[in-house]
Amino acid sequence: MRLSELIDGIYREPLVFSYRNFDVRTISCDSREEQTDGLFVALAGTKLNGEDFIKDAIAKGAKIIAKQGETRKLKNVSIPDNVCVLDVDDPKYFLYSIGQRFYGNPSDKIKSVGITGTNGKTTITYLIESIIYAALKRCGVIGTVNYRIGDKILPSKNTTPGFLDNQRYLAQLVSLKVEYCVMEVSSHALDQGRLEGIHFSAGIFTNLTQDHLDYHKDMENYFNAKSLLFRNLSSMAVSVINVDDDYGRRLCSLTKSKLITYAIDHPADLRAQNITYHLSGSQYEIVFPEGMIKIHTRFIGKHNIYNILAAFAWGISQGFAPECIRQGIQNLTYVPGRLEPVENGKGIFVFIDYAHTEDGLVNVLKALRAVRTEKIILVFGCGGDRDRTKRPKMGHAACLLADHSIVTTDNSRSEDPLAIINEIIAGFTKRNFEICVDRKEAIGRALNLAQKDQIVLIAGKGHEDYQVFKDRTIAFNEREIIEEFLKE
């Protein structure tokens, strides 16, 4: 796109004539990306300043640099004569404006649904994806496990990508004539404006329980960040909200969009009733304004009933036939790292789950307890450089709901793994735990302890295939580790 067209009405200062017809090939705010004939926007971050990387961007081929206005002097940067500098008042606003224009305002050409809440986001994206395919339509998915753009499966850097990545992915889906984009929406992304320029056709709220307080400081800030998705929906959009959750009930009055509620225990537009749990799945009825439908699913646990209710409600809002929605739900047999079973010939039941919050751990343990009375052996830890206050709470939940816990390392990052473990075990009120710092050894220990018909739950990392320490990141695929131990 010609530079003059890209910045018309956005950058109001005179543009050097020789650059008016310059063909901008890329836009970036990350100097590590390809910059050939590109426009690099230097943003001020919480820890780093983009101006410190202008030199790197130029070295990679950037020909246009946008930075904070003339009042700021560039340090240790010599701008070559063939590079144009744009002094802008607000680099972030400038980036958001040109980013949408560069990618052709893709959000206006695709139906985007955003799923937010503490737990359940990933499972709901998989359910909605399956419903869309059952309706013989196409979708892209952006979430915690990966980004699925057409036939490409890209590794997930964050639950919700950055602003430019979002615009780029949406534009790719539009070019492929894909009708829907299903996105997990994190509180960090909402707070940091990464969803700017996306006009969601629907938003789904799952629940809100303690998490990310290292970032948000308190639950009210956390809620306010989540609520931005619904506050910004248009009157033509749809909000699908869990009204069994206290924060969900608060959300209902904060959006001007059309409202669809779901619940198990409170009155709502969609409700589940006559619920039966088995270790092999669940059965229940969904009652909705147009009638009732029976659901048989491989997913177990009350938390998964909420997830299915949310996906079903969204499908109804899109005009999909109830039978088509049911087929999509029943076609999905598991979600990576979400109560994912590991089959074996030893007669024990082994599950991998991403539960890394108190509420997530409680939900999963209760789901297993509801369908099995035999012993539950739990392996879990807590991530380093994250909310420390949830550690003893997770320990207490494990103490109450698991028969025996092996407390181990998660992604300890810059923290001492044993220090994290000590904060976890402070929540135990009885000695039904042991410590095994090495996570692989902890998994082996749990499998050796388990007897026929007992349950082993490996919680915290789920789909992740790595483990992060202070000085390194190692490959760590829990399914492969479990299968290796079971063979032995």
Secondary structure as a PSIPRED ss2 file (coil, helix, strand):
# PSIPRED VFORMAT (PSIPRED V4.0)

   1 M C   1.000  0.000  0.000
   2 R E   0.000  0.000  1.000
   3 L H   0.000  1.000  0.000
   4 S H   0.000  1.000  0.000
   5 E H   0.000  1.000  0.000
   6 L H   0.000  1.000  0.000
   7 I H   0.000  1.000  0.000
   8 D C   1.000  0.000  0.000
   9 G C   1.000  0.000  0.000
  10 I C   1.000  0.000  0.000
  11 Y C   1.000  0.000  0.000
  12 R C   1.000  0.000  0.000
  13 E C   1.000  0.000  0.000
  14 P C   1.000  0.000  0.000
  15 L C   1.000  0.000  0.000
  16 V C   1.000  0.000  0.000
  17 F H   0.000  1.000  0.000
  18 S H   0.000  1.000  0.000
  19 Y H   0.000  1.000  0.000
  20 R C   1.000  0.000  0.000
  21 N C   1.000  0.000  0.000
  22 F C   1.000  0.000  0.000
  23 D E   0.000  0.000  1.000
  24 V C   1.000  0.000  0.000
  25 R C   1.000  0.000  0.000
  26 T E   0.000  0.000  1.000
  27 I E   0.000  0.000  1.000
  28 S E   0.000  0.000  1.000
  29 C C   1.000  0.000  0.000
  30 D C   1.000  0.000  0.000
  31 S C   1.000  0.000  0.000
  32 R C   1.000  0.000  0.000
  33 E C   1.000  0.000  0.000
  34 E C   1.000  0.000  0.000
  35 Q C   1.000  0.000  0.000
  36 T C   1.000  0.000  0.000
  37 D C   1.000  0.000  0.000
  38 G E   0.000  0.000  1.000
  39 L E   0.000  0.000  1.000
  40 F E   0.000  0.000  1.000
  41 V E   0.000  0.000  1.000
  42 A C   1.000  0.000  0.000
  43 L C   1.000  0.000  0.000
  44 A E   0.000  0.000  1.000
  45 G C   1.000  0.000  0.000
  46 T C   1.000  0.000  0.000
  47 K C   1.000  0.000  0.000
  48 L C   1.000  0.000  0.000
  49 N E   0.000  0.000  1.000
  50 G H   0.000  1.000  0.000
  51 E H   0.000  1.000  0.000
  52 D H   0.000  1.000  0.000
  53 F H   0.000  1.000  0.000
  54 I H   0.000  1.000  0.000
  55 K H   0.000  1.000  0.000
  56 D H   0.000  1.000  0.000
  57 A H   0.000  1.000  0.000
  58 I H   0.000  1.000  0.000
  59 A H   0.000  1.000  0.000
  60 K C   1.000  0.000  0.000
  61 G C   1.000  0.000  0.000
  62 A E   0.000  0.000  1.000
  63 K E   0.000  0.000  1.000
  64 I E   0.000  0.000  1.000
  65 I E   0.000  0.000  1.000
  66 A E   0.000  0.000  1.000
  67 K E   0.000  0.000  1.000
  68 Q E   0.000  0.000  1.000
  69 G C   1.000  0.000  0.000
  70 E C   1.000  0.000  0.000
  71 T C   1.000  0.000  0.000
  72 R C   1.000  0.000  0.000
  73 K C   1.000  0.000  0.000
  74 L C   1.000  0.000  0.000
  75 K C   1.000  0.000  0.000
  76 N C   1.000  0.000  0.000
  77 V C   1.000  0.000  0.000
  78 S C   1.000  0.000  0.000
  79 I C   1.000  0.000  0.000
  80 P C   1.000  0.000  0.000
  81 D C   1.000  0.000  0.000
  82 N C   1.000  0.000  0.000
  83 V C   1.000  0.000  0.000
  84 C E   0.000  0.000  1.000
  85 V E   0.000  0.000  1.000
  86 L E   0.000  0.000  1.000
  87 D E   0.000  0.000  1.000
  88 V E   0.000  0.000  1.000
  89 D C   1.000  0.000  0.000
  90 D C   1.000  0.000  0.000
  91 P H   0.000  1.000  0.000
  92 K H   0.000  1.000  0.000
  93 Y H   0.000  1.000  0.000
  94 F H   0.000  1.000  0.000
  95 L H   0.000  1.000  0.000
  96 Y H   0.000  1.000  0.000
  97 S H   0.000  1.000  0.000
  98 I H   0.000  1.000  0.000
  99 G H   0.000  1.000  0.000
 100 Q H   0.000  1.000  0.000
 101 R H   0.000  1.000  0.000
 102 F H   0.000  1.000  0.000
 103 Y C   1.000  0.000  0.000
 104 G C   1.000  0.000  0.000
 105 N C   1.000  0.000  0.000
 106 P H   0.000  1.000  0.000
 107 S H   0.000  1.000  0.000
 108 D H   0.000  1.000  0.000
 109 K H   0.000  1.000  0.000
 110 I C   1.000  0.000  0.000
 111 K E   0.000  0.000  1.000
 112 S E   0.000  0.000  1.000
 113 V E   0.000  0.000  1.000
 114 G E   0.000  0.000  1.000
 115 I E   0.000  0.000  1.000
 116 T E   0.000  0.000  1.000
 117 G C   1.000  0.000  0.000
 118 T C   1.000  0.000  0.000
 119 N C   1.000  0.000  0.000
 120 G C   1.000  0.000  0.000
 121 K H   0.000  1.000  0.000
 122 T H   0.000  1.000  0.000
 123 T H   0.000  1.000  0.000
 124 I H   0.000  1.000  0.000
 125 T H   0.000  1.000  0.000
 126 Y H   0.000  1.000  0.000
 127 L H   0.000  1.000  0.000
 128 I H   0.000  1.000  0.000
 129 E H   0.000  1.000  0.000
 130 S H   0.000  1.000  0.000
 131 I H   0.000  1.000  0.000
 132 I H   0.000  1.000  0.000
 133 Y H   0.000  1.000  0.000
 134 A H   0.000  1.000  0.000
 135 A C   1.000  0.000  0.000
 136 L C   1.000  0.000  0.000
 137 K C   1.000  0.000  0.000
 138 R C   1.000  0.000  0.000
 139 C E   0.000  0.000  1.000
 140 G E   0.000  0.000  1.000
 141 V E   0.000  0.000  1.000
 142 I E   0.000  0.000  1.000
 143 G C   1.000  0.000  0.000
 144 T C   1.000  0.000  0.000
 145 V C   1.000  0.000  0.000
 146 N E   0.000  0.000  1.000
 147 Y E   0.000  0.000  1.000
 148 R E   0.000  0.000  1.000
 149 I E   0.000  0.000  1.000
 150 G C   1.000  0.000  0.000
 151 D C   1.000  0.000  0.000
 152 K E   0.000  0.000  1.000
 153 I E   0.000  0.000  1.000
 154 L E   0.000  0.000  1.000
 155 P E   0.000  0.000  1.000
 156 S C   1.000  0.000  0.000
 157 K C   1.000  0.000  0.000
 158 N C   1.000  0.000  0.000
 159 T C   1.000  0.000  0.000
 160 T C   1.000  0.000  0.000
 161 P C   1.000  0.000  0.000
 162 G C   1.000  0.000  0.000
 163 F H   0.000  1.000  0.000
 164 L H   0.000  1.000  0.000
 165 D H   0.000  1.000  0.000
 166 N H   0.000  1.000  0.000
 167 Q H   0.000  1.000  0.000
 168 R H   0.000  1.000  0.000
 169 Y H   0.000  1.000  0.000
 170 L H   0.000  1.000  0.000
 171 A H   0.000  1.000  0.000
 172 Q H   0.000  1.000  0.000
 173 L H   0.000  1.000  0.000
 174 V H   0.000  1.000  0.000
 175 S H   0.000  1.000  0.000
 176 L C   1.000  0.000  0.000
 177 K C   1.000  0.000  0.000
 178 V C   1.000  0.000  0.000
 179 E C   1.000  0.000  0.000
 180 Y E   0.000  0.000  1.000
 181 C E   0.000  0.000  1.000
 182 V E   0.000  0.000  1.000
 183 M E   0.000  0.000  1.000
 184 E E   0.000  0.000  1.000
 185 V C   1.000  0.000  0.000
 186 S C   1.000  0.000  0.000
 187 S H   0.000  1.000  0.000
 188 H H   0.000  1.000  0.000
 189 A H   0.000  1.000  0.000
 190 L H   0.000  1.000  0.000
 191 D H   0.000  1.000  0.000
 192 Q C   1.000  0.000  0.000
 193 G C   1.000  0.000  0.000
 194 R C   1.000  0.000  0.000
 195 L C   1.000  0.000  0.000
 196 E C   1.000  0.000  0.000
 197 G C   1.000  0.000  0.000
 198 I C   1.000  0.000  0.000
 199 H C   1.000  0.000  0.000
 200 F C   1.000  0.000  0.000
 201 S C   1.000  0.000  0.000
 202 A E   0.000  0.000  1.000
 203 G E   0.000  0.000  1.000
 204 I E   0.000  0.000  1.000
 205 F E   0.000  0.000  1.000
 206 T C   1.000  0.000  0.000
 207 N C   1.000  0.000  0.000
 208 L C   1.000  0.000  0.000
 209 T C   1.000  0.000  0.000
 210 Q C   1.000  0.000  0.000
 211 D C   1.000  0.000  0.000
 212 H C   1.000  0.000  0.000
 213 L H   0.000  1.000  0.000
 214 D H   0.000  1.000  0.000
 215 Y H   0.000  1.000  0.000
 216 H H   0.000  1.000  0.000
 217 K C   1.000  0.000  0.000
 218 D C   1.000  0.000  0.000
 219 M H   0.000  1.000  0.000
 220 E H   0.000  1.000  0.000
 221 N H   0.000  1.000  0.000
 222 Y H   0.000  1.000  0.000
 223 F H   0.000  1.000  0.000
 224 N H   0.000  1.000  0.000
 225 A H   0.000  1.000  0.000
 226 K H   0.000  1.000  0.000
 227 S H   0.000  1.000  0.000
 228 L H   0.000  1.000  0.000
 229 L H   0.000  1.000  0.000
 230 F H   0.000  1.000  0.000
 231 R H   0.000  1.000  0.000
 232 N C   1.000  0.000  0.000
 233 L C   1.000  0.000  0.000
 234 S C   1.000  0.000  0.000
 235 S C   1.000  0.000  0.000
 236 M C   1.000  0.000  0.000
 237 A C   1.000  0.000  0.000
 238 V E   0.000  0.000  1.000
 239 S E   0.000  0.000  1.000
 240 V E   0.000  0.000  1.000
 241 I E   0.000  0.000  1.000
 242 N E   0.000  0.000  1.000
 243 V C   1.000  0.000  0.000
 244 D C   1.000  0.000  0.000
 245 D C   1.000  0.000  0.000
 246 D H   0.000  1.000  0.000
 247 Y H   0.000  1.000  0.000
 248 G H   0.000  1.000  0.000
 249 R H   0.000  1.000  0.000
 250 R H   0.000  1.000  0.000
 251 L H   0.000  1.000  0.000
 252 C C   1.000  0.000  0.000
 253 S C   1.000  0.000  0.000
 254 L C   1.000  0.000  0.000
 255 T C   1.000  0.000  0.000
 256 K C   1.000  0.000  0.000
 257 S C   1.000  0.000  0.000
 258 K E   0.000  0.000  1.000
 259 L E   0.000  0.000  1.000
 260 I E   0.000  0.000  1.000
 261 T E   0.000  0.000  1.000
 262 Y E   0.000  0.000  1.000
 263 A E   0.000  0.000  1.000
 264 I C   1.000  0.000  0.000
 265 D C   1.000  0.000  0.000
 266 H C   1.000  0.000  0.000
 267 P C   1.000  0.000  0.000
 268 A C   1.000  0.000  0.000
 269 D C   1.000  0.000  0.000
 270 L E   0.000  0.000  1.000
 271 R E   0.000  0.000  1.000
 272 A E   0.000  0.000  1.000
 273 Q E   0.000  0.000  1.000
 274 N E   0.000  0.000  1.000
 275 I E   0.000  0.000  1.000
 276 T E   0.000  0.000  1.000
 277 Y E   0.000  0.000  1.000
 278 H E   0.000  0.000  1.000
 279 L C   1.000  0.000  0.000
 280 S C   1.000  0.000  0.000
 281 G E   0.000  0.000  1.000
 282 S E   0.000  0.000  1.000
 283 Q E   0.000  0.000  1.000
 284 Y E   0.000  0.000  1.000
 285 E E   0.000  0.000  1.000
 286 I E   0.000  0.000  1.000
 287 V E   0.000  0.000  1.000
 288 F E   0.000  0.000  1.000
 289 P C   1.000  0.000  0.000
 290 E C   1.000  0.000  0.000
 291 G E   0.000  0.000  1.000
 292 M E   0.000  0.000  1.000
 293 I E   0.000  0.000  1.000
 294 K E   0.000  0.000  1.000
 295 I E   0.000  0.000  1.000
 296 H E   0.000  0.000  1.000
 297 T E   0.000  0.000  1.000
 298 R C   1.000  0.000  0.000
 299 F C   1.000  0.000  0.000
 300 I C   1.000  0.000  0.000
 301 G C   1.000  0.000  0.000
 302 K H   0.000  1.000  0.000
 303 H H   0.000  1.000  0.000
 304 N H   0.000  1.000  0.000
 305 I H   0.000  1.000  0.000
 306 Y H   0.000  1.000  0.000
 307 N H   0.000  1.000  0.000
 308 I H   0.000  1.000  0.000
 309 L H   0.000  1.000  0.000
 310 A H   0.000  1.000  0.000
 311 A H   0.000  1.000  0.000
 312 F H   0.000  1.000  0.000
 313 A H   0.000  1.000  0.000
 314 W H   0.000  1.000  0.000
 315 G H   0.000  1.000  0.000
 316 I H   0.000  1.000  0.000
 317 S H   0.000  1.000  0.000
 318 Q C   1.000  0.000  0.000
 319 G C   1.000  0.000  0.000
 320 F C   1.000  0.000  0.000
 321 A C   1.000  0.000  0.000
 322 P H   0.000  1.000  0.000
 323 E H   0.000  1.000  0.000
 324 C H   0.000  1.000  0.000
 325 I H   0.000  1.000  0.000
 326 R H   0.000  1.000  0.000
 327 Q H   0.000  1.000  0.000
 328 G H   0.000  1.000  0.000
 329 I H   0.000  1.000  0.000
 330 Q H   0.000  1.000  0.000
 331 N H   0.000  1.000  0.000
 332 L C   1.000  0.000  0.000
 333 T C   1.000  0.000  0.000
 334 Y C   1.000  0.000  0.000
 335 V E   0.000  0.000  1.000
 336 P C   1.000  0.000  0.000
 337 G C   1.000  0.000  0.000
 338 R E   0.000  0.000  1.000
 339 L C   1.000  0.000  0.000
 340 E E   0.000  0.000  1.000
 341 P E   0.000  0.000  1.000
 342 V E   0.000  0.000  1.000
 343 E C   1.000  0.000  0.000
 344 N C   1.000  0.000  0.000
 345 G C   1.000  0.000  0.000
 346 K C   1.000  0.000  0.000
 347 G C   1.000  0.000  0.000
 348 I C   1.000  0.000  0.000
 349 F E   0.000  0.000  1.000
 350 V E   0.000  0.000  1.000
 351 F E   0.000  0.000  1.000
 352 I E   0.000  0.000  1.000
 353 D E   0.000  0.000  1.000
 354 Y C   1.000  0.000  0.000
 355 A C   1.000  0.000  0.000
 356 H C   1.000  0.000  0.000
 357 T C   1.000  0.000  0.000
 358 E H   0.000  1.000  0.000
 359 D H   0.000  1.000  0.000
 360 G H   0.000  1.000  0.000
 361 L H   0.000  1.000  0.000
 362 V H   0.000  1.000  0.000
 363 N H   0.000  1.000  0.000
 364 V H   0.000  1.000  0.000
 365 L H   0.000  1.000  0.000
 366 K H   0.000  1.000  0.000
 367 A H   0.000  1.000  0.000
 368 L H   0.000  1.000  0.000
 369 R H   0.000  1.000  0.000
 370 A H   0.000  1.000  0.000
 371 V H   0.000  1.000  0.000
 372 R C   1.000  0.000  0.000
 373 T C   1.000  0.000  0.000
 374 E C   1.000  0.000  0.000
 375 K C   1.000  0.000  0.000
 376 I E   0.000  0.000  1.000
 377 I E   0.000  0.000  1.000
 378 L E   0.000  0.000  1.000
 379 V E   0.000  0.000  1.000
 380 F E   0.000  0.000  1.000
 381 G C   1.000  0.000  0.000
 382 C C   1.000  0.000  0.000
 383 G C   1.000  0.000  0.000
 384 G C   1.000  0.000  0.000
 385 D C   1.000  0.000  0.000
 386 R C   1.000  0.000  0.000
 387 D C   1.000  0.000  0.000
 388 R C   1.000  0.000  0.000
 389 T C   1.000  0.000  0.000
 390 K H   0.000  1.000  0.000
 391 R H   0.000  1.000  0.000
 392 P H   0.000  1.000  0.000
 393 K H   0.000  1.000  0.000
 394 M H   0.000  1.000  0.000
 395 G H   0.000  1.000  0.000
 396 H H   0.000  1.000  0.000
 397 A H   0.000  1.000  0.000
 398 A H   0.000  1.000  0.000
 399 C H   0.000  1.000  0.000
 400 L H   0.000  1.000  0.000
 401 L H   0.000  1.000  0.000
 402 A C   1.000  0.000  0.000
 403 D C   1.000  0.000  0.000
 404 H E   0.000  0.000  1.000
 405 S E   0.000  0.000  1.000
 406 I E   0.000  0.000  1.000
 407 V E   0.000  0.000  1.000
 408 T C   1.000  0.000  0.000
 409 T C   1.000  0.000  0.000
 410 D C   1.000  0.000  0.000
 411 N C   1.000  0.000  0.000
 412 S C   1.000  0.000  0.000
 413 R C   1.000  0.000  0.000
 414 S C   1.000  0.000  0.000
 415 E C   1.000  0.000  0.000
 416 D C   1.000  0.000  0.000
 417 P H   0.000  1.000  0.000
 418 L H   0.000  1.000  0.000
 419 A H   0.000  1.000  0.000
 420 I H   0.000  1.000  0.000
 421 I H   0.000  1.000  0.000
 422 N H   0.000  1.000  0.000
 423 E H   0.000  1.000  0.000
 424 I H   0.000  1.000  0.000
 425 I H   0.000  1.000  0.000
 426 A C   1.000  0.000  0.000
 427 G C   1.000  0.000  0.000
 428 F C   1.000  0.000  0.000
 429 T C   1.000  0.000  0.000
 430 K C   1.000  0.000  0.000
 431 R C   1.000  0.000  0.000
 432 N C   1.000  0.000  0.000
 433 F E   0.000  0.000  1.000
 434 E E   0.000  0.000  1.000
 435 I E   0.000  0.000  1.000
 436 C C   1.000  0.000  0.000
 437 V C   1.000  0.000  0.000
 438 D C   1.000  0.000  0.000
 439 R H   0.000  1.000  0.000
 440 K H   0.000  1.000  0.000
 441 E H   0.000  1.000  0.000
 442 A H   0.000  1.000  0.000
 443 I H   0.000  1.000  0.000
 444 G H   0.000  1.000  0.000
 445 R H   0.000  1.000  0.000
 446 A H   0.000  1.000  0.000
 447 L H   0.000  1.000  0.000
 448 N H   0.000  1.000  0.000
 449 L H   0.000  1.000  0.000
 450 A C   1.000  0.000  0.000
 451 Q C   1.000  0.000  0.000
 452 K C   1.000  0.000  0.000
 453 D C   1.000  0.000  0.000
 454 Q C   1.000  0.000  0.000
 455 I E   0.000  0.000  1.000
 456 V E   0.000  0.000  1.000
 457 L E   0.000  0.000  1.000
 458 I E   0.000  0.000  1.000
 459 A E   0.000  0.000  1.000
 460 G C   1.000  0.000  0.000
 461 K C   1.000  0.000  0.000
 462 G C   1.000  0.000  0.000
 463 H C   1.000  0.000  0.000
 464 E C   1.000  0.000  0.000
 465 D C   1.000  0.000  0.000
 466 Y E   0.000  0.000  1.000
 467 Q E   0.000  0.000  1.000
 468 V E   0.000  0.000  1.000
 469 F C   1.000  0.000  0.000
 470 K C   1.000  0.000  0.000
 471 D C   1.000  0.000  0.000
 472 R C   1.000  0.000  0.000
 473 T E   0.000  0.000  1.000
 474 I E   0.000  0.000  1.000
 475 A E   0.000  0.000  1.000
 476 F C   1.000  0.000  0.000
 477 N C   1.000  0.000  0.000
 478 E H   0.000  1.000  0.000
 479 R H   0.000  1.000  0.000
 480 E H   0.000  1.000  0.000
 481 I H   0.000  1.000  0.000
 482 I H   0.000  1.000  0.000
 483 E H   0.000  1.000  0.000
 484 E H   0.000  1.000  0.000
 485 F H   0.000  1.000  0.000
 486 L H   0.000  1.000  0.000
 487 K H   0.000  1.000  0.000
 488 E C   1.000  0.000  0.000
